Every structure is written in C-alpha cells, then in structure tokens.
Amino acid sequence: MATVHEPTVVGVAHFNAAEDAAALRGAMKGFGTDEDAIIEILTSRSNAQRQAISQAFTLEYGRDIIEDLKSELGGHFEDVIVALMLPPAEYLCKELHHCMEGMGTDEKVLVEILCTRTKKEIAEIVEAYERLYNRPLAEHMCSETSGDFRRLLTLIVTAKKQGARDEEAGVDQARAAEAAQQLYDAGEAKWGTDEEIFNKILAHESFGQLRAIFEEYKNIAGRTIEQAIKAEIAGELSEALSAIVECVENSAAWFAKRLRSSMQGGGTEDKALIRIIVNRSEIDLAAVKREYESLYDKTLQSDVAGETSGDYRKALIALLGPA
C-alpha cells in the first residue's frame, strides 16, 4: 500500500502515565473544566500512551476516564476526545456499527474503513467487532448491504490467513501479468463486466501485488484500471473498487479528497472529519496535509478552522500540527 509513515502525533519522550492521569483529573475536578489542559495532554500523546493514562486513572481514582471526560465535555469536542481515548480498532468498530444501525446504511463509511486498510488492520477490526458486539462483522454487513458491493466487502473481511491481502508475500510479476489479463478479459474485452473477477483480485491481493497488477493492466489495456472501473462498473461497487485502487497508488491523496468532501456542500460531515484526522494522525496525516495542499491550493488547517469552532477546532488543529 502506498502508505507512507508520516504521523503528526508521535507521543512524548519522557512519558509518565500517573502524572498525566493526575493532571487530567485536576482538569476535570472542581468548578469548571480546563479544556486547554485536556487538549494539550491528549492530542500530544500516542494512542498507546493514552491507554496507559486510562489504566493509571482507574488504578489511582477507581474511575473510568472516558466516562469522566464524557460527563465534563460536550458536542463534537467530546467526540474528538473520546475517539482519541479508544484503541484504534475499537474506535473504527464503533464507527462501523453506527453506520449500519438504524434506518439506512452509510456506505461511504464502510468503503472508507474497509477498502483502505491492510490485512493486519482488517484482522484487528474483525476481532474487535465480534468482541464488542458479540456478532461477526461480516454477518452484520451482509444484512445491511447487497449485490456485488456486499460480496466485495465480505471477501475483504472474511479472508483467512492465506486469503485476502497477504502483505508479507513479495511481488510476483508473472502472477501480476496473469491477473491483469484476467481483469482485462473480465471488463473491457467483453460485452458486460464480470464483477466477480474484479472483486476477487482487488479484495485478495496485497497492495504491493496490486500495484504491479495495475502497471501490467496499463500495458495491456492502454488505460488505467481506474478509468476502466469508472467506465465498466457503476454505483457503490465502483466507489469501493476505486477506493482500493486509489489507496494502492496514494492513500494520503485518497484521504485528502475524503476530507475535502466532508467539508464541502451544505454542512460539515463532522464524524468523517474527526474519524480521518484522529485515525490517520499516527499513520500518515502529515502526508495527507501535503496532498491536500497540492490538490486544493489551501492548507488543510485553514479549511478545518473555517468549518469548526471553539474547543472542537482547537483539538483538531492540535492533531494536525503546524501548517
């Protein structure tokens, strides 16, 4: 996967969980809440450090830090802080669960979380989902989606160890050429498209292998796999397959575009804004910022600042780091 490791949050060097827990307790105790102290501590610690703070807090005060934070904070600011306090896989599970509960399913969230991850990340999400909700993710998803889109997502999440997204295996050029030919035969070379083949290859191969397949595809077809998907496949499946392709080529650019769309049009998609900034902050958010600026000629910080306010804005800007 073309994910560069360029975090904006790396944690602090001389970390002391008990000290941070005491400072946070002080920020929430008594009259009024010191939001600035909460932002300063939690946006600069890594997720592993936040988990250690959470444990120290319970040990020292016999309290659940997330419950205490929730009772002191509100609105989208609370959402950011709670997102920071949850282990990453658990947070993404909550987002998946939320997007499938109630009336209608938000397919964009399914695509954003499931079509952009490596095999290891997917395995963590699948394991956490069943633990949290006592129900397999694949089963919940099957009841909320349909058709080829459902088949693709199911392939992504149900793959066994040797199955989907084997990131460890090296790139096999001969197999890449073979798969590229299969994709060509399943799409442009025939009347009607065999979505099954697209699903199988794009869900199963590692991102390194997919990169080689897409190169070979261009040699065979004379156009990119992305152009072929847009021309041959419609609807949600097209969105999902395109997300995989774009993340193989440049995941930071894909997330930059997703952030842009969350801030465009009538009102901000705050859940998406929070999810991407929090989740990518320890992965590649610095690269996402760079791609954003080169795509839109504006800094991500300035657009986020324009769409948010108060402590919510302060927390997101702190996670984004200096412009």
Residue frames relative to the residue before (quaternion, step in Angstrom):
aa qw qx qy qz dx dy dz
M 1.0000 0.0000 0.0000 0.0000 0.00 0.00 0.00
A 0.4104 -0.7076 0.5057 0.2740 3.56 -0.91 0.80
T 0.2881 0.7221 -0.5725 0.2603 3.54 0.62 1.15
V 0.1849 -0.7592 0.6126 0.1189 3.53 -0.66 1.06
H 0.3912 -0.7038 0.5246 0.2764 3.57 -0.99 0.68
E 0.2588 0.7526 -0.5586 0.2338 3.55 -0.13 1.33
P 0.0175 -0.8444 0.5353 -0.0104 3.59 0.38 1.20
T 0.3417 -0.6843 0.5821 0.2758 3.55 -1.29 0.23
V 0.7253 0.3113 -0.2045 0.5789 3.58 1.28 -0.33
V 0.0109 -0.8285 0.5590 -0.0307 3.59 -0.63 1.11
G 0.5570 -0.5859 0.4061 0.4261 3.58 1.25 -0.06
V 0.4459 -0.6766 0.5065 0.2947 3.57 -1.27 0.07
A 0.5844 -0.6337 0.3930 0.3200 3.55 -1.08 0.77
H 0.7961 0.2280 -0.1322 0.5448 3.60 0.64 -1.04
F 0.0279 0.8599 -0.5034 0.0796 3.49 0.50 1.31
N 0.0033 0.7793 -0.6266 0.0085 3.55 -1.02 0.85
A 0.3500 -0.7875 0.4714 0.1875 3.57 -0.21 1.33
A 0.6617 0.5171 -0.3148 0.4423 3.61 0.91 -0.89
E 0.6411 0.5211 -0.3188 0.4646 3.59 1.02 -0.82
D 0.6634 0.4961 -0.2998 0.4731 3.57 0.94 -0.91
A 0.6303 0.5318 -0.3320 0.4580 3.58 1.00 -0.83
A 0.6568 0.5065 -0.3062 0.4673 3.60 0.97 -0.89
A 0.6522 0.5146 -0.3146 0.4591 3.59 0.97 -0.87
L 0.6662 0.4923 -0.3021 0.4718 3.58 0.99 -0.81
R 0.6097 0.5363 -0.3422 0.4729 3.57 1.04 -0.76
G 0.6570 0.5150 -0.2941 0.4655 3.57 0.98 -0.91
A 0.6547 0.5285 -0.3030 0.4474 3.57 1.07 -0.82
M 0.7443 0.3942 -0.2165 0.4938 3.58 1.18 -0.54
K 0.6249 0.5725 -0.3372 0.4100 3.59 1.19 -0.39
G 0.7858 0.3516 -0.2249 0.4564 3.52 -1.23 0.40
F 0.7583 -0.3920 0.2834 0.4370 3.51 -1.30 -0.38
G 0.8266 0.1239 -0.1105 0.5378 3.60 -0.66 1.08
T 0.3382 -0.7316 0.5659 0.1737 3.51 -1.27 0.52
D 0.3248 -0.7302 0.5659 0.2028 3.58 -1.00 0.82
E 0.1938 -0.8304 0.5150 0.0871 3.56 0.19 1.34
D 0.6271 0.5595 -0.3470 0.4163 3.58 1.00 -0.79
A 0.6436 0.5134 -0.3223 0.4672 3.59 1.01 -0.81
I 0.6356 0.5278 -0.3267 0.4590 3.59 1.01 -0.83
I 0.6550 0.5023 -0.3052 0.4748 3.59 0.95 -0.92
E 0.6661 0.5321 -0.3068 0.4232 3.56 0.82 -1.05
I 0.7055 0.4527 -0.2720 0.4727 3.60 0.86 -0.93
L 0.7838 0.4139 -0.2245 0.4048 3.57 0.54 -1.16
T 0.6714 0.4801 -0.3281 0.4594 3.63 1.06 -0.51
S 0.7021 0.4508 -0.2898 0.4688 3.62 1.17 -0.29
R 0.6175 0.5203 -0.3536 0.4721 3.61 1.25 -0.17
S 0.4855 -0.6301 0.5086 0.3294 3.57 -1.17 0.56
N 0.6617 -0.4997 0.3486 0.4369 3.59 -1.21 0.26
A 0.6192 0.5397 -0.3471 0.4526 3.60 1.01 -0.76
Q 0.6515 0.5001 -0.3108 0.4784 3.59 1.03 -0.80
R 0.6380 0.5201 -0.3360 0.4576 3.61 1.00 -0.75
Q 0.6216 0.5276 -0.3477 0.4630 3.61 1.05 -0.70
A 0.6438 0.5128 -0.3159 0.4719 3.58 1.06 -0.79
I 0.6151 0.5294 -0.3410 0.4744 3.61 1.07 -0.74
S 0.6387 0.5461 -0.3166 0.4400 3.57 0.96 -0.94
Q 0.6697 0.4903 -0.2907 0.4759 3.58 0.96 -0.91
A 0.6526 0.5159 -0.3127 0.4584 3.58 0.96 -0.91
F 0.6235 0.5555 -0.3225 0.4456 3.57 1.06 -0.82
T 0.6759 0.4810 -0.2859 0.4797 3.58 0.92 -0.95
L 0.6449 0.5389 -0.3077 0.4461 3.55 0.99 -0.92
E 0.7375 0.4424 -0.2212 0.4599 3.54 0.87 -1.04
Y 0.8301 0.2374 -0.0826 0.4977 3.59 0.84 -0.98
G 0.4036 -0.7295 0.4683 0.2926 3.59 1.27 -0.11
R 0.5988 0.5581 -0.3474 0.4575 3.59 1.20 0.57
D 0.4430 -0.6522 0.5434 0.2882 3.54 -1.30 0.44
I 0.4149 -0.7493 0.4555 0.2429 3.58 -0.47 1.20
I 0.6316 0.5328 -0.3522 0.4395 3.62 0.99 -0.73
E 0.6493 0.5072 -0.3192 0.4683 3.59 0.98 -0.86
D 0.6478 0.5134 -0.3205 0.4627 3.60 0.97 -0.81
L 0.6524 0.5081 -0.3160 0.4651 3.58 0.93 -0.89
K 0.6437 0.5296 -0.3197 0.4505 3.59 0.97 -0.88
S 0.6891 0.4836 -0.3008 0.4481 3.58 0.93 -0.81
E 0.6988 0.4629 -0.2684 0.4748 3.60 1.19 -0.47
L 0.7657 0.3555 -0.1714 0.5079 3.58 1.07 -0.75
G 0.1464 -0.7983 0.5761 0.0968 3.56 -1.26 0.13
G 0.8048 0.3465 -0.2182 0.4297 3.52 -1.38 0.06
H 0.8058 -0.2720 0.2046 0.4847 3.54 -1.21 -0.57
F 0.5509 0.5931 -0.3990 0.4308 3.58 1.17 -0.48
E 0.6388 0.5156 -0.3114 0.4787 3.57 0.98 -0.88
D 0.6315 0.5488 -0.3293 0.4376 3.59 0.98 -0.87
V 0.6468 0.5158 -0.3185 0.4629 3.60 0.97 -0.87
I 0.6958 0.4902 -0.2794 0.4444 3.57 0.81 -1.04
V 0.6479 0.4964 -0.3208 0.4805 3.60 0.97 -0.81
A 0.6231 0.5380 -0.3350 0.4583 3.61 1.01 -0.82
L 0.6568 0.5141 -0.3076 0.4580 3.59 0.99 -0.81
M 0.7017 0.4998 -0.2666 0.4321 3.58 1.03 -0.81
L 0.6426 0.5216 -0.3349 0.4504 3.62 1.16 -0.43
P 0.5329 -0.5692 0.4905 0.3891 3.62 -1.11 0.53
P 0.6340 -0.5993 0.3184 0.3707 3.64 -0.88 0.91
A 0.6809 0.4825 -0.3145 0.4524 3.64 0.79 -0.93
E 0.6452 0.5268 -0.3191 0.4521 3.58 1.02 -0.81
Y 0.6307 0.5360 -0.3218 0.4598 3.55 1.00 -0.86
L 0.6822 0.4797 -0.2945 0.4667 3.60 0.88 -0.94
C 0.6026 0.5470 -0.3537 0.4611 3.60 1.11 -0.63
K 0.6417 0.5171 -0.3227 0.4655 3.57 0.95 -0.85
E 0.6524 0.5090 -0.3074 0.4698 3.57 1.01 -0.82
L 0.6371 0.5149 -0.3214 0.4750 3.60 1.01 -0.80
H 0.6584 0.5175 -0.3047 0.4537 3.55 0.90 -0.98
H 0.6607 0.5207 -0.2965 0.4521 3.55 0.92 -0.97
C 0.6961 0.4839 -0.2959 0.4400 3.61 0.91 -0.86
M 0.7167 0.4214 -0.2620 0.4901 3.61 1.22 -0.30
E 0.5834 0.5929 -0.3727 0.4113 3.59 1.23 -0.26
G 0.7958 0.3229 -0.2108 0.4670 3.57 -1.21 0.41
M 0.7817 -0.3448 0.2501 0.4556 3.52 -1.30 -0.41
G 0.8535 0.0788 -0.0649 0.5110 3.56 -0.75 1.03
T 0.3007 -0.7392 0.5812 0.1594 3.52 -1.25 0.58
D 0.3445 -0.7200 0.5600 0.2223 3.57 -1.02 0.80
E 0.2617 -0.8170 0.4969 0.1311 3.56 -0.03 1.32
K 0.5793 0.6020 -0.3763 0.4005 3.57 1.12 -0.64
V 0.6461 0.5136 -0.3144 0.4689 3.58 1.08 -0.76
L 0.6189 0.5363 -0.3382 0.4638 3.59 1.01 -0.80
V 0.6637 0.4973 -0.3006 0.4711 3.58 0.92 -0.92
E 0.6790 0.5157 -0.2999 0.4278 3.57 0.81 -1.02
I 0.7378 0.4117 -0.2462 0.4749 3.59 0.91 -0.85
L 0.7954 0.3758 -0.1897 0.4360 3.61 0.80 -0.94
C 0.7174 0.4539 -0.2726 0.4529 3.62 1.05 -0.60
T 0.7010 0.4795 -0.2557 0.4618 3.59 1.25 -0.12
R 0.6294 0.5764 -0.3162 0.4144 3.61 1.28 0.02
T 0.5042 -0.6009 0.5191 0.3393 3.51 -1.28 0.42
K 0.7128 -0.4597 0.3275 0.4163 3.53 -1.34 0.29
K 0.6535 0.5258 -0.3174 0.4423 3.58 0.95 -0.91
E 0.6533 0.5106 -0.3104 0.4649 3.59 0.97 -0.87
I 0.6399 0.5217 -0.3220 0.4634 3.59 0.99 -0.85
A 0.6408 0.5331 -0.3301 0.4430 3.60 0.93 -0.90
E 0.6475 0.5158 -0.3175 0.4625 3.61 0.99 -0.83
I 0.6544 0.5123 -0.3079 0.4631 3.58 0.98 -0.87
V 0.6536 0.5207 -0.3119 0.4520 3.59 0.91 -0.94
E 0.6665 0.5008 -0.2957 0.4664 3.57 0.95 -0.92
A 0.6804 0.4924 -0.2892 0.4594 3.58 0.89 -0.95
Y 0.6274 0.5615 -0.3445 0.4152 3.60 0.99 -0.81
E 0.6822 0.4788 -0.2935 0.4681 3.55 0.87 -0.96
R 0.6358 0.5329 -0.3246 0.4544 3.57 1.05 -0.79
L 0.7137 0.4663 -0.2575 0.4547 3.58 0.91 -0.94
Y 0.8277 0.2550 -0.0861 0.4924 3.57 0.87 -0.98
N 0.3936 -0.7539 0.4606 0.2540 3.56 1.29 0.11
R 0.6670 0.4106 -0.2767 0.5568 3.53 1.13 0.70
P 0.4709 -0.6787 0.4605 0.3249 3.64 -0.80 0.84
L 0.5596 -0.6091 0.4474 0.3402 3.57 -1.04 0.80
A 0.6366 0.5484 -0.3381 0.4238 3.61 0.91 -0.89
E 0.6588 0.5180 -0.3058 0.4519 3.56 0.97 -0.88
H 0.6556 0.4988 -0.3144 0.4717 3.60 0.92 -0.90
M 0.6678 0.5176 -0.2958 0.4457 3.56 0.95 -0.92
C 0.6326 0.5495 -0.3271 0.4368 3.57 1.01 -0.85
S 0.6835 0.4806 -0.2946 0.4637 3.57 1.05 -0.72
E 0.7361 0.4307 -0.2242 0.4717 3.59 1.23 -0.37
T 0.7424 0.3209 -0.1974 0.5539 3.61 1.25 -0.22
S 0.1845 -0.7995 0.5599 0.1148 3.59 -1.22 0.10
G 0.8165 0.3372 -0.2090 0.4194 3.52 -1.41 0.13
D 0.8229 -0.2332 0.1817 0.4853 3.53 -1.23 -0.62
F 0.5709 0.5791 -0.3740 0.4459 3.58 1.16 -0.59
R 0.6577 0.4980 -0.2990 0.4797 3.57 0.94 -0.91
R 0.6508 0.5254 -0.3231 0.4427 3.58 0.93 -0.87
L 0.6443 0.5226 -0.3248 0.4542 3.59 0.96 -0.84
L 0.6891 0.4790 -0.2913 0.4591 3.59 0.79 -1.02
T 0.6337 0.5305 -0.3295 0.4566 3.58 1.02 -0.80
L 0.6294 0.5253 -0.3327 0.4661 3.59 1.00 -0.82
I 0.6537 0.5260 -0.3192 0.4407 3.58 0.95 -0.87
V 0.7923 0.3657 -0.1930 0.4486 3.60 0.78 -0.96
T 0.7207 0.4474 -0.2768 0.4514 3.63 1.11 -0.38
A 0.4058 0.7390 -0.4658 0.2688 3.58 1.22 0.00
K 0.3781 -0.7058 0.5519 0.2331 3.54 -1.01 0.84
K 0.7942 -0.3523 0.2077 0.4495 3.54 -1.33 0.15
Q 0.7501 0.3558 -0.2346 0.5056 3.61 0.82 -0.89
G 0.5613 0.6540 -0.3673 0.3498 3.56 1.28 -0.20
A 0.8849 0.0285 -0.0259 0.4642 3.49 -0.86 -1.03
R 0.8920 0.0938 -0.0459 0.4397 3.44 -1.35 0.59
D 0.1463 0.7801 -0.5930 0.1354 3.56 0.60 1.08
E 0.1902 -0.8333 0.5126 0.0815 3.57 -0.01 1.35
E 0.6217 0.5904 -0.3484 0.3787 3.58 1.12 -0.61
A 0.6299 0.5589 -0.3463 0.4135 3.56 0.98 -0.84
G 0.4967 -0.6470 0.4852 0.3150 3.56 -1.10 0.67
V 0.6039 -0.5427 0.4240 0.4013 3.57 -1.31 -0.03
D 0.1742 -0.7734 0.6056 0.0692 3.55 -0.88 1.03
Q 0.3364 -0.7999 0.4668 0.1704 3.55 -0.19 1.35
A 0.6474 0.5230 -0.3282 0.4468 3.59 0.98 -0.83
R 0.6628 0.4886 -0.3006 0.4812 3.58 0.99 -0.84
A 0.6033 0.5623 -0.3518 0.4428 3.58 1.11 -0.68
A 0.6558 0.5074 -0.3090 0.4659 3.58 0.95 -0.89
E 0.6358 0.5414 -0.3084 0.4555 3.55 1.06 -0.87
A 0.6816 0.4848 -0.2801 0.4711 3.58 0.91 -0.99
A 0.6213 0.5420 -0.3405 0.4520 3.59 1.02 -0.79
Q 0.6422 0.5162 -0.3128 0.4725 3.57 1.03 -0.86
Q 0.6301 0.5326 -0.3272 0.4607 3.60 1.01 -0.82
L 0.6508 0.5069 -0.3145 0.4697 3.59 0.97 -0.86
Y 0.6508 0.5168 -0.3150 0.4585 3.56 0.96 -0.88
D 0.6753 0.4950 -0.2869 0.4655 3.57 0.94 -0.94
A 0.6826 0.4988 -0.2834 0.4528 3.58 1.10 -0.73
G 0.7707 0.3446 -0.1749 0.5067 3.58 1.20 -0.45
E 0.8510 0.2230 -0.1151 0.4613 3.52 -0.17 -1.32
A 0.6815 0.5250 -0.3034 0.4098 3.58 1.03 -0.72
K 0.7825 0.2892 -0.1782 0.5219 3.61 1.17 -0.19
W 0.5639 -0.5640 0.4744 0.3728 3.51 -1.34 0.24
G 0.7740 0.1696 -0.1535 0.5905 3.61 -0.54 1.11
T 0.3453 -0.7660 0.5160 0.1669 3.56 -1.11 0.64
D 0.3112 -0.7247 0.5802 0.2035 3.56 -1.04 0.78
E 0.2411 -0.8227 0.5001 0.1222 3.56 0.07 1.35
E 0.5430 0.6516 -0.3804 0.3684 3.56 1.17 -0.68
I 0.6665 0.5041 -0.2921 0.4651 3.57 0.95 -0.96
F 0.6329 0.5234 -0.3258 0.4683 3.59 0.95 -0.89
N 0.6572 0.5257 -0.3031 0.4470 3.57 0.88 -1.00
K 0.6861 0.5108 -0.2952 0.4256 3.53 0.78 -1.11
I 0.7154 0.4517 -0.2687 0.4605 3.59 0.79 -0.99
L 0.7254 0.4512 -0.2685 0.4452 3.60 0.81 -0.94
A 0.6626 0.4772 -0.3206 0.4801 3.60 1.16 -0.43
H 0.7581 0.4602 -0.2139 0.4095 3.57 0.98 -0.84
E 0.7052 0.4911 -0.2992 0.4147 3.57 0.86 -0.85
S 0.5480 -0.5901 0.4694 0.3622 3.55 -1.19 0.55
F 0.6355 -0.5453 0.3729 0.3995 3.56 -1.18 0.41
G 0.6106 0.5429 -0.3504 0.4580 3.60 1.09 -0.64
Q 0.6631 0.4966 -0.2895 0.4794 3.55 0.97 -0.93
L 0.6367 0.5302 -0.3324 0.4506 3.60 0.97 -0.83
R 0.6121 0.5491 -0.3620 0.4391 3.57 0.99 -0.77
A 0.6615 0.4969 -0.2992 0.4755 3.58 0.98 -0.88
I 0.6300 0.5340 -0.3301 0.4571 3.60 1.02 -0.83
F 0.6773 0.5021 -0.3026 0.4445 3.60 0.89 -0.91
E 0.6067 0.5407 -0.3462 0.4687 3.59 1.12 -0.68
E 0.6649 0.4993 -0.2899 0.4738 3.56 0.93 -0.98
Y 0.6158 0.5657 -0.3440 0.4271 3.56 1.02 -0.82
K 0.6441 0.5296 -0.3136 0.4543 3.54 0.98 -0.93
N 0.6394 0.5264 -0.3223 0.4585 3.61 1.02 -0.78
I 0.6969 0.4675 -0.2731 0.4702 3.57 0.97 -0.87
A 0.8052 0.3537 -0.1519 0.4511 3.57 0.72 -1.13
G 0.3857 -0.7291 0.4867 0.2879 3.58 1.16 -0.47
R 0.7511 0.2112 -0.2210 0.5852 3.58 1.23 0.36
T 0.6195 -0.5880 0.3622 0.3732 3.57 -1.15 0.40
I 0.6333 -0.5249 0.4121 0.3920 3.53 -1.27 0.45
E 0.6172 0.5601 -0.3424 0.4337 3.56 1.08 -0.72
Q 0.6407 0.5074 -0.3189 0.4799 3.57 0.98 -0.86
A 0.6485 0.5231 -0.3185 0.4521 3.57 0.99 -0.83
I 0.6517 0.5141 -0.3214 0.4557 3.60 0.91 -0.91
K 0.6667 0.5023 -0.3073 0.4570 3.59 0.90 -0.92
A 0.7002 0.4685 -0.2714 0.4654 3.59 1.03 -0.76
E 0.7687 0.4163 -0.1879 0.4478 3.58 0.97 -0.90
I 0.7984 0.2770 -0.0954 0.5260 3.58 1.04 -0.80
A 0.2131 -0.8088 0.5392 0.0981 3.57 -0.95 0.83
G 0.8116 0.3834 -0.2081 0.3886 3.51 -1.43 -0.01
E 0.8419 -0.1959 0.1491 0.4802 3.51 -1.28 -0.61
L 0.6259 0.5466 -0.3477 0.4342 3.58 1.00 -0.79
S 0.6320 0.5360 -0.3235 0.4567 3.57 1.01 -0.84
E 0.6384 0.5277 -0.3115 0.4658 3.59 1.00 -0.90
A 0.6873 0.5006 -0.2793 0.4462 3.56 0.90 -1.01
L 0.6771 0.4767 -0.2965 0.4758 3.59 0.88 -0.92
S 0.6336 0.5306 -0.3284 0.4574 3.59 1.02 -0.78
A 0.6227 0.5398 -0.3388 0.4539 3.58 1.05 -0.78
I 0.6366 0.5127 -0.3312 0.4714 3.60 0.96 -0.83
V 0.6650 0.5120 -0.3053 0.4499 3.58 0.85 -1.00
E 0.6937 0.4804 -0.2901 0.4516 3.59 0.81 -0.98
C 0.6700 0.4938 -0.3100 0.4595 3.59 1.01 -0.74
V 0.5802 0.5460 -0.3714 0.4767 3.57 1.17 -0.54
E 0.7330 0.4387 -0.2386 0.4619 3.56 0.92 -0.91
N 0.7807 -0.1822 0.1585 0.5764 3.58 0.93 -0.88
S 0.1948 -0.8336 0.5040 0.1149 3.56 0.14 1.27
A 0.6024 0.5696 -0.3697 0.4196 3.61 1.05 -0.68
A 0.6509 0.5035 -0.3172 0.4714 3.59 1.00 -0.78
W 0.6247 0.5333 -0.3470 0.4528 3.61 1.00 -0.77
F 0.6916 0.4639 -0.2863 0.4738 3.60 0.88 -0.90
A 0.5872 0.5568 -0.3690 0.4572 3.60 1.11 -0.60
K 0.6670 0.4945 -0.2973 0.4715 3.60 0.96 -0.88
R 0.6424 0.5205 -0.3174 0.4643 3.56 1.03 -0.82
L 0.6298 0.5151 -0.3325 0.4769 3.59 1.03 -0.74
R 0.6367 0.5325 -0.3259 0.4526 3.55 0.96 -0.89
S 0.6941 0.4690 -0.2962 0.4589 3.60 0.84 -0.93
S 0.6192 0.5418 -0.3581 0.4414 3.63 1.12 -0.53
M 0.7282 0.3975 -0.2336 0.5071 3.61 1.22 -0.41
Q 0.5828 0.5903 -0.3725 0.4161 3.60 1.26 -0.02
G 0.7774 0.3811 -0.2377 0.4403 3.55 -1.28 0.23
G 0.7612 -0.3871 0.2694 0.4452 3.53 -1.28 -0.31
G 0.8481 0.0250 -0.0464 0.5272 3.58 -0.36 1.20
T 0.4663 -0.6878 0.5001 0.2437 3.51 -1.21 0.62
E 0.3590 -0.6767 0.5919 0.2505 3.57 -1.10 0.73
D 0.1908 -0.8475 0.4825 0.1124 3.57 0.28 1.25
K 0.6211 0.5537 -0.3600 0.4219 3.59 0.96 -0.76
A 0.6698 0.4900 -0.2965 0.4725 3.58 0.96 -0.86
L 0.6267 0.5498 -0.3249 0.4466 3.56 0.98 -0.89
I 0.6819 0.4788 -0.2739 0.4804 3.57 0.88 -1.02
R 0.6742 0.5300 -0.3060 0.4134 3.56 0.82 -1.04
I 0.7060 0.4594 -0.2825 0.4591 3.57 0.82 -0.95
I 0.6723 0.4914 -0.3175 0.4535 3.60 0.86 -0.87
V 0.6689 0.4791 -0.3051 0.4796 3.61 0.90 -0.88
N 0.7311 0.4682 -0.2630 0.4208 3.56 0.72 -1.08
R 0.7360 0.4056 -0.2503 0.4808 3.62 0.96 -0.74
S 0.4593 0.7261 -0.4363 0.2673 3.63 1.23 -0.29
E 0.7524 0.3265 -0.2152 0.5301 3.60 1.09 -0.58
I 0.6330 0.5117 -0.3364 0.4736 3.58 1.27 0.22
D 0.8145 -0.2221 0.2151 0.4909 3.59 0.22 -1.27
L 0.2461 0.8208 -0.4963 0.1398 3.60 1.16 0.45
A 0.5907 0.5537 -0.3767 0.4499 3.62 1.10 -0.56
A 0.6579 0.4889 -0.3027 0.4863 3.60 1.04 -0.77
V 0.6086 0.5452 -0.3442 0.4625 3.60 1.07 -0.75
K 0.6352 0.5313 -0.3222 0.4587 3.60 0.97 -0.87
R 0.6646 0.5084 -0.3021 0.4566 3.57 0.94 -0.94
E 0.6595 0.5005 -0.3048 0.4708 3.59 0.93 -0.92
Y 0.6183 0.5598 -0.3371 0.4367 3.57 1.00 -0.86
E 0.6928 0.4778 -0.2822 0.4606 3.54 0.84 -0.99
S 0.6843 0.4689 -0.3140 0.4618 3.60 0.94 -0.76
L 0.6538 0.5071 -0.3194 0.4620 3.63 1.13 -0.56
Y 0.8390 0.2433 -0.0674 0.4820 3.58 0.85 -1.01
D 0.4041 -0.7497 0.4508 0.2672 3.56 1.30 0.06
K 0.6480 0.4027 -0.3284 0.5568 3.56 1.16 0.68
T 0.4682 -0.6522 0.4821 0.3508 3.59 -1.06 0.46
L 0.5817 -0.5674 0.4528 0.3670 3.53 -1.19 0.59
Q 0.6066 0.5718 -0.3508 0.4267 3.59 1.04 -0.81
S 0.6905 0.4830 -0.3062 0.4429 3.60 0.82 -0.94
D 0.6583 0.4970 -0.3193 0.4666 3.61 0.99 -0.74
V 0.6431 0.5068 -0.3235 0.4741 3.60 0.98 -0.82
A 0.6465 0.5227 -0.3183 0.4554 3.58 0.95 -0.88
G 0.6710 0.5122 -0.2921 0.4495 3.58 1.07 -0.76
E 0.7242 0.4410 -0.2336 0.4759 3.59 1.19 -0.56
T 0.7543 0.3442 -0.1727 0.5317 3.58 1.24 -0.35
S 0.1478 -0.7986 0.5737 0.1061 3.60 -1.24 0.09
G 0.8191 0.3171 -0.1963 0.4359 3.54 -1.37 0.16
D 0.8217 -0.2069 0.1733 0.5019 3.54 -1.13 -0.73
Y 0.5486 0.5953 -0.3844 0.4438 3.57 1.19 -0.55
R 0.6701 0.4876 -0.2840 0.4823 3.57 0.88 -1.00
K 0.6533 0.5345 -0.3189 0.4310 3.60 0.86 -0.98
A 0.6684 0.5082 -0.3028 0.4509 3.59 0.93 -0.92
L 0.6778 0.4839 -0.3010 0.4646 3.61 0.87 -0.90
I 0.6567 0.5071 -0.3136 0.4619 3.58 0.95 -0.88
A 0.6213 0.5347 -0.3411 0.4602 3.59 1.05 -0.73
L 0.6624 0.4986 -0.3035 0.4696 3.61 1.01 -0.78
L 0.6465 0.5306 -0.3143 0.4492 3.56 1.10 -0.72
G 0.3328 -0.7588 0.4984 0.2552 3.57 1.16 -0.56
P 0.7456 -0.4208 0.2605 0.4462 3.58 -1.27 0.10
A 0.5610 -0.6222 0.4308 0.3355 3.59 -1.09 0.76
